[in-house]
């Protein structure tokens, strides 16, 4: 061998197998977290959208000095792989009772008179028992009533609405309402 020429050495098959095994382990450990974080971020954005929409509707109720009846419903449409969460308002001139309105929404999950849609988010649903127990066509709901002074009450759940992510580990969020002012906020977040 010439002293001025460096010998080039190639990787052996054993070294290649070791490197590929280490890379496979790293990808195997990190990929589920990266994939789950995208679904979690979308669900967190949906929950934030619900809070923002409730806040805007509360402000409009105070401005107009007219009480508001809002209905948050969730369920899975036939053939859908993820649940849908929808927020509806009720026209002020509607004479239907709260029970009649909730029955209309949870039986058909569709919009029509006397409702108007305020928002729709995919990937989160109202937490009620096992999050996977919503069968296609089965809808769950919560009524949110806002008086002209902005005070808020919820039909069930002790003054709060619990939402659960359909993917990303089933993280649960609680949207609460200040007992004095009625301002909605994200009061608690629990990992799934």
Buried (B, 14 or more C-beta within 10 A) or exposed (E): EEEEEEEEEEEEEEEEEEEEEEEEEEEEEEEEEEEBEEBBEBBBEBBBBBBEBBEEBBEEBBEEEEEBBBBBBBBBBEEEEBBBBBBBBBEEEBEBEEEEBBEBBBEEBEEEEBBEEBBEBBBBBBBBEEBEEBEEEEBBBBBBBBBEEBBBEBBBBEEBBBBBBBBBEBBBBBBBBBEEEBBBBBBEEEEB
